[in-house]
């Protein structure tokens, strides 16, 4: 829905003239947005983060998150109108990032990031215990950390939990969205205690869990001095970065989908019921109102562009890439080893088929490879019977590229909305506004706050141009034993069909 800025029908808790803070703990930076209930951005700030990669390992120093938040929040608040009341804030983090903290809430080691793949053995044990987890999910990594740092009074902590504890002065309960990949059962609203006990995980390791939008506390004086956020500002339970971007897209009505293209690619949709996937690559978050947000996270994305062209200006590279539609070269642009969606293949590796004539052709192949994988994700969701008849929205850093947006719409063969703001931080600001209202529907809050900048229509005849190279990538993934044959066949069966509403 296009926001007209009128802001009519605001909930009592949202309050006219209030600002809402959204905090996004990303892979490469911490981002903070200050917005009003009608989506007007009053301030923004960001601060960089660094990590350590070594093969399948990916770590960050969790103390860097707080330092970056302090810088980013002060920058976001610098342009706020004097005396502006802050109605609340919420924090999102990378899904599956986990660490252990001691009884005082201090980290006892590094944080293992969302795509860290060192816990394959622990993941296999968890699946043997009956838990549908992937190798890079938080639970296997928590079990690995226990083996390294095991001791008394340790607490499993998700990325936002650490920041919230610094803001409020006490360890918070986890939100159910981040707890999903730690094994929390969203349909029964409880930890699977028997399975966790079988895995040797002590019961006191796991935090209490609350629904997103629940009030967790308020910003304390010490945190206010460090961040510039006024003391007493309410802090609400957040969601994962993928869910935050989905909220920011407004894709919350059943059948709507949001494609978040950042370092990696995340597709999140809305449904009345969970989407069942026997392979476990599609999983279901639960919205604050109890409906379901199915989706999955691929390991392809814009991070592959940075890996191949670390010094490139994307806008300058896009222009010559237009001459290669389609590229003769086929690329599967994984950011790191292993794939999570639309299939699970821990041994998957990036590849390029063919020899690019120049850098522009390789750049084009990488852009198209992300688009092809995105199409395969939608084909797999269709294979599972997921509702796909609502609007598609593009968000994430990749949505800043008009050329890539057009290319993706052409490959997918369906129109895509692009909001004015594509940041997950906006979704957290909206969630804070929803939490403060105490009533209402989250989709109604986002309908007022999310503003659609443009709708990208696929160019006539262009989808057919990309059908053959898409089929070649599907076949290459199948021939490597990564993509199941029935899924490949389903994708082939949809090659020449109108997928604009499915």
Secondary structure, DSSP 8 states (H G I E B T S, - for coil): ----S--TT--TTT-TT-EEEEEEE-SSEEEEEEE-TT--EEEEEEEE---EEETTEEEE-THHHHHHHHHHHHHHHTTS-TT--EEEEEEEE-TT-EEEE-TTS-BSS-EE-TT--TTHHHHHHHHHTT----TTSHHHHHHHHHHHH--TT-EEEEHHHHHHHHHHSS---EEHHHHGGGTEETTTTEE-HHHHHHTT--GGGS--EE-TT-EEEE--HHHHHHH---TT-EEE---BHHHHHHHHHT--STT-EEEEESSSEEEEE-BSS----TTSSSEEEE-TTS-EEEEEEESBSTHHHHHH-TT--HHHHHHHHTT-SS-SSEEE-BSSS-B-SSS-BTT---EEES--SSHHHHHHHHHHHHHHHHHHHHHHHHHHT----S-EEEESGGGG-HHHHHHHHHHHTS-EEEES---HHHHHHHHHHHHHH-SS-HHHHHHHH--EEEEE---TTHHHHTHHHHHHHHHHHHHTT-S-HHHHHHHHHTTTS--TT-
